[in-house]
Amino acid sequence: MNFPFVGTIEQQDGKYVVILDMEERYQLHLAKLKVGTRVTQSTKRFHKTNTPKQKAYLHGVVIPITTAFMDYPRHEREFVYNHLKLMYLKTTDDKGNDYIRELRENSEDPVDTQLMSWFTDQIRQMVAMRYGFNIPDPDKNYDKGYIEELVTEIERG
């Protein structure tokens, strides 16, 4: 079983150590595994991952409206979403290779809350500039019916 433990790297007596945020919980986890059990430990940079509310707004409001304005049918929303990621989340690694940042938390380079907000804002600005329409704000709760009615109106022209 894999449990994420978060900590901060510090230097003590010339050595780098990880000071865990919840050391007691980590010790309990080790105790459950028992002495003599072989384990692996991987360390990667901590990311404040994007929130479920951000994902819901992106996939429930922004992508459907954008897909309608781009004149794609509803079943092509995933295509439009991937195209937008290519436009706005493309980056380059240390070796000069291009790749697309992923929204999944378990990806190598996940999109954090700040980048997720920027990504959504870029799409909203693109729709406003190209189509003269302001996508509704993320701070409100929209029922699925309202957004689908809006998309239907856009599709009808």
Beta strands, then each sheet from edge to edge (+ up, - down):
strand 1: 7-12
strand 2: 15-20
strand 3: 90-92
strand 4: 98-100
sheet 1: 1+ 2-
sheet 2: 3+ 4-
end
